[in-house]
């Protein structure tokens, strides 16, 4: 834990980039019409409200190189079933596959 705190203190640009990436992805998801709830953290939920579509979306995203966690009842209320993408590190601009894959999934699975 102390090593992690040392990195945070010694490399503040990593945290700044994390928040830039978080805000960029959150804005992108909202522009695509996804419900991201009231998320203001690097854990961005995409609320789908249908278990089968949550699993289908997670599978499709995984097949396109994006790992997300399915979060379904009883972990969340049934009406809030979602997938959650964790923005956990600075992501090179050339690797923004999440937005592309989400755009593709909404058409393939019929989310929006």
C-alpha positions as CSV (number, residue, x, y, z in Angstrom):
1,X,0.0,0.0,0.0
2,X,2.8,2.4,0.8
3,X,4.3,1.9,-2.7
4,X,1.0,2.9,-4.2
5,X,0.8,6.0,-2.1
6,X,4.4,6.8,-3.1
7,X,3.5,6.6,-6.8
8,X,0.5,8.8,-6.3
9,X,2.7,11.4,-4.6
10,X,5.6,11.1,-7.1
11,X,3.6,10.9,-10.3
12,X,0.5,13.2,-10.0
13,X,0.2,13.2,-13.8
14,X,-1.1,9.6,-13.6
15,X,-4.0,10.6,-11.5
16,X,-4.7,13.7,-13.7
17,X,-4.7,11.5,-16.8
18,X,-7.0,8.9,-15.1
19,X,-9.6,11.7,-14.5
20,X,-9.2,13.0,-18.0
21,X,-9.9,9.5,-19.4
22,X,-12.8,9.0,-17.0
23,X,-14.5,12.3,-18.0
24,X,-13.9,11.6,-21.7
25,X,-15.4,8.1,-21.5
26,X,-18.3,9.2,-19.4
27,X,-19.1,12.0,-21.9
28,X,-18.8,9.6,-24.8
29,X,-21.2,7.0,-23.2
30,X,-23.7,9.7,-22.5
31,X,-23.5,11.1,-26.0
32,X,-24.3,7.6,-27.3
33,X,-27.4,7.6,-25.1
34,X,-26.3,5.2,-22.4
35,X,-27.6,5.6,-18.8
36,X,-24.5,5.9,-16.6
37,X,-26.5,6.8,-13.5
38,X,-24.8,9.3,-11.3
39,X,-21.3,8.0,-11.7
40,X,-18.5,10.4,-11.0
41,X,-15.7,7.9,-10.5
42,X,-13.5,5.8,-12.7
43,X,-16.0,2.9,-12.3
44,X,-18.5,3.8,-14.9
45,X,-21.8,1.8,-14.9
46,X,-23.9,1.4,-18.0
47,X,-27.3,0.6,-16.7
48,X,-29.1,-1.8,-19.0
49,X,-32.0,-3.2,-16.8
50,X,-32.0,-6.6,-18.6
51,X,-29.9,-9.5,-17.4
52,X,-29.6,-11.2,-20.8
53,X,-28.6,-8.0,-22.5
54,X,-26.0,-7.3,-19.8
55,X,-24.4,-10.7,-20.4
56,X,-24.6,-10.3,-24.2
57,X,-23.0,-6.9,-24.0
58,X,-20.2,-8.0,-21.7
59,X,-19.5,-10.9,-24.1
60,X,-19.5,-8.7,-27.2
61,X,-17.2,-6.2,-25.5
62,X,-14.8,-8.9,-24.4
63,X,-14.7,-10.2,-27.9
64,X,-13.6,-6.7,-29.0
65,X,-10.9,-6.4,-26.4
66,X,-12.8,-4.6,-23.7
67,X,-13.2,-6.2,-20.3
68,X,-16.3,-5.1,-18.3
69,X,-17.9,-6.7,-15.2
70,X,-21.6,-7.7,-15.4
71,X,-23.4,-6.5,-12.3
72,X,-26.8,-8.0,-11.8
73,X,-29.3,-8.8,-9.1
74,X,-28.8,-9.4,-6.2
75,X,-25.6,-7.3,-6.2
76,X,-27.8,-4.4,-7.4
77,X,-31.6,-3.9,-7.5
78,X,-33.1,-5.8,-10.5
79,X,-34.0,-2.5,-12.2
80,X,-30.4,-1.4,-12.1
81,X,-28.7,-4.4,-13.8
82,X,-25.6,-3.0,-15.6
83,X,-22.1,-3.6,-16.9
84,X,-19.4,-1.6,-15.3
85,X,-16.2,-0.5,-17.0
86,X,-13.4,0.4,-14.8
87,X,-11.0,3.1,-16.1
88,X,-8.1,2.0,-14.1
89,X,-5.0,3.5,-15.8
90,X,-4.1,6.1,-18.3
91,X,-5.2,4.8,-21.7
92,X,-3.3,5.8,-24.8
93,X,-5.6,7.7,-27.2
94,X,-4.9,5.0,-29.8
95,X,-6.6,2.5,-27.6
96,X,-10.1,3.9,-27.1
97,X,-11.9,0.7,-28.2
98,X,-14.5,1.0,-25.4
99,X,-16.5,3.7,-27.1
100,X,-16.4,1.9,-30.5
101,X,-17.4,-1.4,-29.0
102,X,-20.2,0.1,-27.0
103,X,-21.5,1.8,-30.1
104,X,-21.4,-1.6,-31.9
105,X,-23.1,-3.4,-29.0
106,X,-26.1,-1.1,-28.9
107,X,-26.9,-1.9,-32.5
108,X,-26.1,-5.7,-32.2
109,X,-28.0,-6.2,-28.9
110,X,-30.6,-3.6,-29.3
111,X,-29.8,-1.6,-26.2
112,X,-30.9,1.8,-27.5
